[in-house]
Amino acid sequence: MSGAEFILAINVFVAGLLAASFMAISIYDARRVSARWFALCYFTGLIYIATEFAIPWFENTRPIATANFVAFLATLIIMNVGLARRYEMAAPWRSMLLFLALATVAVYATQALPRDSLLRMMTYQTPYAIAQAVGAAIVLRSRGKLSQFDYGLAAVLLASALQFFSKPYLALAVGGPGSDPHLYLQSTYAMISQALGTIFALSIALTLLVILVRDIVAEATHKSETDALSGLLNRGGFQRRAGIALREAERHGLPVTLVISDLDHFKSINDTYGHASGDRVIEAFARFIHESKVGHHIAGRIGGEEFAIILPGTHLAAARLFAEGARSAFSALAIDGLPSNRRFTASFGVAQLIAGEVIDQLMRRADAALYEAKKDGRDCVRVAPGSFAEVQAETNVVPFGGKPPA
């Protein structure tokens, strides 16, 4: 058995294992449609390997060599369909099928040329390179935010495209692809080519597996941190994200402010209109909070009718104005399913992070300010003591325990 034949034999098991791995992911989470396409991709790779082994058994190798080419190009096209599904893009079916048909005709026609013909080899390898480059383009054109793994995948796909472009020159440099199709697997070029193919196939597959597993873990984490009714972070998720935001802000010397709010007279809402209506009020307030915050704000439902928002990079005065604006706007909001003349209000407590403070301490101070807002008649904003002096000169903020300026 030659070195190339040995590598191909190993690839049978590798391709089968990868196909099974992607299929297992698709079974675990049926929404991972891309995983099914990746499984099909590596299963089709088994057909390519089988035709590679079958070439020496045919007297006329032109049809089987063309079938071998089609099997591998189809493998790469199927991978691109999976990438399109993963990165939420429409797969260009007509273009891909036309590309496959034209490439097949070109390869079949050039099979009559000498085996060491650069034109023949370029015609054979270039469609593979184009398919891999298209895969990289699909990743890089994704509408979503790309991670280092996504960029890594694009880089591997581009590197694979380059190695396909380079193979004709590599073949000429090491003595050609064999003087006869039956001798291809005995050639030095075949061993190098198959080894390169294995390296890139494994690199792409392992990166895809990492990305899919990361997606599953991220979604599971998101579910565990999300409040089902409001759609905001739950208390645990909020505290974890807020803790990270506090550490980041302190590292960069930025202020951080916390706003805690509580729906006023919520028990009477449930008693008067029923718990379903109470849920609608919570949903409406959560939606209002979500629409009021900007991208770097972190919002969560931390209790039954209690909500919190972390405002990184925001001083106490600006946070107080944010809370005052939210209070005023929500009190004017009509809620579907409840009497049109009925308005609902919320109370707010605001606290700015003090150096060395952790999230639990900041939440206690903001919660104490919220308690004062409740005690002072509700539907108002109160600020926790701490760095209040710097704010007092800028705005008419009322700290709890204090009096409004004359």
Secondary structure, 3 states (H helix, E strand, C coil): CCHHHHHHHHHHHHHHHHHHHHHHHHHHCCCCHHHHHHHHHHHHHHHHHHHHHHHHHCCCHHHHHHHHHHHHHHHHHHHHHHHHHHCCCCCCHHHHHHHHHHHHHHHHHHCCCCCCCHHHHHHHHHHHHHHHHHHHHHHHCCCCCCCHHHHHHHHHHHHHHHHHHHHHHHHHHCCCCCCCHHHHHHCHHHHHHHHHHHHHHHHHHHHHHHHHHHHHHHHHHHHHHECCCCCCECHHHHHHHHHHHHHHHHHCCCCEEEEEEEECCHHHHHHHHCHHHHHHHHHHHHHHHHHHCCCCCEEEECCCCEEEEEEECCCHHHHHHHHHHHHHHHHCCCCCCCCCCCCCCEEEEEEECCCCCCHHHHHHHHHHHHHHHHHCCCCCEEECCCCCHHHHCCCCCCECCCCCCC
